[in-house]
Amino acid sequence: MSKVEDIQARLRSLGDQGIADRSMRFFRTGKGEYGEGDRFLGIRVPALRKQLREFAGVSLDDVGGLLFSPFHEERLFALLLLVVKFERGSGEERQAVYDFYIRNRNRVNNWDLVDSSAPHIAGAWLEGREKTPLYELARSASLWDRRIAIVATFHFIRRNRFDDTLNIAGLLKHDREDLIHKAVGWMLREVGKRDARAEKEFLRLHAVGMPRTMLRYAIERFPEPERRQYLKNKAVS
């Protein structure tokens, strides 16, 4: 049995059909929905994470075998393995993980897959480097590329660096996808937790015309009177 088959056998032994059925509804797998056709084993994330220590040493080729699985949890496990390999790797190994991630990002094709990996791989690798790849992803036709672009900046936010988050949020202000509205609003809220002035300056320039969901997520922690004023689509000075 190959290492990939070994991992798949372990994960599939943990599956629960009831959880799988609920996950299919939660992750919008119906026709025309963002997760159309995705398949689930029915494994909760804590149970997946418990398997990481045993399999952390697998090769990138083995990770690739999992990443191309039709099952959501196997792709998620592949990405969690990539995060571990990146965090433990040398500079050369980290670059290999980042390059692999970007090259195979079409398999990072749901919001939880993006959120579990983008800050820890794309964001972490690009810290102190040219951020052009994120701006290219922000202009991509792919919903998941655009979500990677904005969520990757969470790594910078945690280090009190906000410029790229705010610039990419500006690029995505008129995005049509609700999952982008939520991600941008979330990142703006995280900026505001650390620098309320920076977030409010962005909102002063962009709140009018911002998608309601994006704005609602961004101002979630604001005092209620201030929230109501923003939600009337009036910028606050």
Secondary structure, 3 states (H helix, E strand, C coil): CCHHHHHHHHHHHCCCHHHHHHHHHHCCCCCCCCCCCCECCCCCHHHHHCCHHHHCCCCHHHHHHHHCCCEHHHHHHHHHHHHHHHHHCCHHHHHHHHHHHHHCHHHCCCHHHHHHHCHHHHHHHHCCCCCHHHHHHHCCCCHHHHHHHHHHCHHHHCCCCCHHHHHHHHHCCCCCCHHHHHHHHHHHHHHHHHCHHHHHHHHHHHCCCCCHHHHHHHCCCCCHHHHHHHHCCCCCC
